[in-house]
Amino acid sequence: MHTLLWILFSCFIGGLLSVTAAALVTMNTRTHLISHLVSYAVGAMLGAVFLEILPHAFKLTNHIEATTFVVLFGILLFFVLEKLLLWRHCHGDHCEVHDVNQDSHVSKNHQHSHDAGRSGSMIMVGDLFHNFVDGILIGSAFMVSTSVGIVTALAIIAHEIPQEVGNFLILLHSGYKKKEAFIFNLLASSFTVLGGLLAYFILESMMDWVPFILALAASSMIYVSIADLIPGLHKKTELRSTIFQVALIVLGVASVALTQWIVEG
């Protein structure tokens, strides 16, 4: 099989498999459990950032200071983007800016008090960058050899599943329907194919940008975890809920670490 066909096949099937596997885990989750599983999503995202994405970015560059600057810049960028989304969803008194007590007036049909899709929008932007980089990595691996490419593609699929589970949970928590969450994640996975194509045709000129694209993807996950999701967890202050939240965060980190250990071991 031609190298380009291997790249296209691996990128497409890899994205489809990771999204489908994550969907099978989350689609049957009961609605009232979504707010609890957000804790798992926090752990999975932070684990992916600090155990996989940033270490990989640092290995690919000698400009570590510039890479960390991109992370800082990305956090500020997503802060501004979220402000724009806040203004877009601001309608009179039904706005976080005007009503800090909005959560106390949420109807019974919206008990997990989603955030008008802001967290979901932020995480999808970061996922586009991450999937794009995955495509570049798969494409560059197949440029070395078919065997290296297949192993790399399998590793990326395995690494993606915990993160995609987190993405699904965040989209559901943000008020998206299950079908919408699946479609958005599937569309985001198509950027893996785009990255693979670009890697095949302009590999040498692209590789220098990979660490910075990874850093931008990491910044979106850090921002969503710290600014959007963790503050919501603080609304439940009882000891039992706190212990449960910490356990799920640790489980999210552990799932990424375990997947990484299995693949690399």
Secondary structure as UniProt FT lines:
FT   HELIX           3..26
FT   TURN            27..28
FT   HELIX           31..33
FT   HELIX           34..48
FT   HELIX           49..53
FT   HELIX           54..59
FT   HELIX           64..88
FT   TURN            92..93
FT   TURN            96..98
FT   TURN            100..101
FT   HELIX           102..105
FT   HELIX           108..110
FT   TURN            111..112
FT   TURN            116..117
FT   HELIX           118..144
FT   HELIX           146..173
FT   TURN            174..175
FT   HELIX           178..206
FT   HELIX           207..209
FT   HELIX           210..223
FT   HELIX           224..229
FT   HELIX           230..233
FT   TURN            234..235
FT   HELIX           239..264
//
